[in-house]
C-alpha cells in the first residue's frame, strides 16, 4: 500500500500495522492533514480526521466514488483540509473512529468496508481520482433491464429509515418540494414523489457494482421497508447482460445487496 500525507509520499508497501502507527502519531500531534492510501489495484481511500471523527472517501474508478456517512441525517457542514486545499463536507459524512479504523483495515485486506461503515455515491475531494495519476476506467459492462423480486437488505432498510425521517420532517413544509425524480438523495437511494394525492414515490437504489434497481411504491410500503415488516420487493433492475442471458429465470437471480 502506498501512503501519502496530503501529496507527500511517506511510505511504500505499508501494511495495516505500520499505517495504524502513522495514523495514531498524526492524531496525537493534532495534525489535520489527510492520508491517501493507494492499493495495488489503483483503488484509493482518503482519510480525513476532524474533531474526533473520521470521513472516508473511496474511489476505484473515475466514475465510482463513495463517501462515508453516519446513521443520523444532518444538514450541517464542516471545513476540512484536502489534498490541495480546503473543502466542505456534511457533518453526517464523519463517522465514529472505531468503525472507520475497521473499514480502513478492510481496505487493506480488500474486504467489504461497508461491513463497518456506510457509504453513498460522491466524494468530498474528487482529486483522489487523479492524483498522483488518473485511475484507469473499469471495463464497460453491457447491461439490460429485467423485472426481479428481491430481498430487502439491511442497507436498504437503513437508507429507507433515513428517507422516512426526512419525509416526516418536511411534511407540510411549503418551502420543500419533493415532487420530482431526484428530490430525495439519501444513502444509495435517489427519488421523489410521483403522486401527491396518493402519496406514491419512485426510487432508484444504486449498488457499488453499478447495478441500479428501481421501484414505485406508496408511502405505506416505504414505511414497511424501513421498519422491517416488508422484506421482499418487486424492482426493475439494470443488471449485466451476461447475468440476464443465463438459464436462470430473472426472478431467480439472487440480489446483489
N, C-alpha and C positions, 0 to 999 in steps of 0.2 A: 504494500500500500504506500503510495506517495502521500506525504503530509505537507500541506502548505499552511503557513500562518499569514493570512491575507494572501499576498502574492510572492511570499518568500518561501522557497523550498527548504524545509527543515529536516526532512528525513525521507529516505528511500527504503523500500522493503520493510516498512514498520509494521509490527504485529500489534494486536489489540492491547497487550500488556504495556508495551512501550508507549503507545498513544495515550493510554489512560494516565500514565505518569506525566506526559507532556501536558495533557489537559488539566490535570489536578494542579500542576505547578502554575499554570496560567490563571486558574480560578483563585488560587491562594494569593497571587500577586495583584489580583484585581484587573487583569488585562481585559479589554473589550474587543481585541482583535479576534475575528472568526477563524476557525480552522476549515480548510478544504481538504477532503480526502478523495483521492482518485484511485480507483481499483483497476486491476489489470484489464477488465472488460470495458474500460472507459467510463463506467458509472461513477458519478460524483456525489458527494454528500457535503453540504455546507453546514457548519455547526456554529450557531450564534448563541452566546450566553449573555443574559441580561437580568439583573436583579433577582438572581437565584433560580431563574427558569431558562429553558433551552428551546430554541427554534431549529428545526432541521429542514433543509431544502435538498431534495433528492432529484437528480436528473440522470436518465440513462439513454436519452436520445434528444435531439434538438426540440422535438415536439412533445416529449414526455417528461414534464417537470411536476414535482409534487411538493407540497409544503405541509408541515405538521400542523395539527390543531387540537386543542383541548376539548373536553366534552361540553363545556359551558360556552354559550354563544355570547360574544361581546363585540360592541361597535368601537371600543377604544383602540387607539393605535399607540405605538411607541417607536422612537427612532433608534436605529442600530447602525453599527459600523459594518459595511460590506467589503467586498474585495477591492473596490476602487473608490469608495466614498460612503456617505451617509444615505440611508434609505429608511422607509417606513414600512411597518408591518402591523397587522392587527394583534391586539393583546392575545386573542384566542389561539394564535399560532405558536405561542410559547407554552411549553408543556413541562410537567414535573421532571426534574433532572434524573431521578431514578429510572423512570420509563425511557427517557432519552438515551441514557447510557446503555440500557438493554438493547435499544434499537440500533445504536452505533455498533455494539458488539455483533448484532445480527448482520449488519452491513459488512463487517469484516469477514463473517462466516458465510456470506452470500445466502443468508436465510431471510425469512419474511420479517421485515421491520414492522409491518402492520400488525404483527402479533403483540407488539408492545406499545406502539404509538399510531394514532390515526393520521391518515394523510388525505389531502384533497389536491386537485389539479391547481397548479400555479407555482410561482416562485417569487420570493421577495428580492432576489438578486439574480437576474437572468444571465449574468456574466459567467455563472458556473457552467454554462453550456459552451462557452467559447474560450475560456482560459484553462490551461496555457495554450490549448488548441481546440478547435471546434470538435465536438463529439460527432462521430460518424453516424449518419442516419441509419436506422434499422431498415432491413429489407421490407419492402411493401408487402402487406398481406392482402390478398384478394378476399373480399367479404361479400356475404349475401344476407338477405333478411328472411327470417323464419319466425314462426309462432312457437313459443315454448311455455310450458308450465314449470315454474322453478320454485326452489325452496328459498324462503326469506332468510337471509344471513343475519348474523349478529351485527355486522357492519351496516347493512341496510336499515335494520331496526334502530340502531343508534342514530343514524343520519335522520331517519324519519321522526324520531323523538325531538330532534332539534327543529325540524320543519314544523311539527305540531306546536312547539313552544313559540316559534316565530309567528305562526298563524294566529295563535291566541293573543299574542302581544299586539299585533297590528289590527285585530278585528275591530271594525267600526271606525278606524282612523281614516278620515277622508284624504289625508295627505300621502297615504301609502297605496300604490297601485300594484296589485298582484295579478292583474288580468292580462298578462302577456307571457310568451313562451319561455322566457328566461328571467322572469321577475324574481324567482327564488333560487338562489345558488348557495346550497349548504352541503358541506361534505362533498360526496361524489354525486349528489342529486342536483338536477337543474330542471326547472319547470315553472308552471304558473297555473292560474285558474282559467278553465275554459268556459265555464258557465256559472255566472254569479247566482242565478236563481236556484239552480240545482246543486250548487256547491261541488262541481266536478273539476278535477285537476288532471293535467298531463305532465308526467315527469319522465326524464331520462336518467338512467343510472350508468355512470361511466366507470369502467373497470380499468385496472392498471395495465392489462394486456391489450387495451384498445377496443374491446367489446363494448357495445352500448345497448342497453336494454331499456325499452320504453313501455310505459303502461299508463292507461287512463283509468281514473278511479274517483269515486265520491269521497268527501271528507271522512265519512264513517270508515271506509277501507283504510285510509291513511292512518287513522287513529288505531285501527286494528293491527296494522303492521307495527306501529310504534309501541303498543302495549303487549304484543306477542300473541294476541288471540287469532291473528291471521298469519299462517306460516307457509302458505302456498300462494303463488301469484302468476297470472297469465301475462306474458310480456311479448312484445315484438322485439326480436333480438337481431342485432348486426353481429354475425359471427364469421370466422374464417370459412371460405368456400370449401376447403378440404374437409372440414368437420361436417358441413351440410351434405357433402357428397358421399358420406359413409353410408353403410347399410342401416345405421340406426334411424329409427323414426325420430323426427325433430323433437317430439315430446319426451323422448327417452334420453336426449343429450343431457349429461349431468351439468348443473350450473357451475360457473367458474368462481362464484363468490363463496 
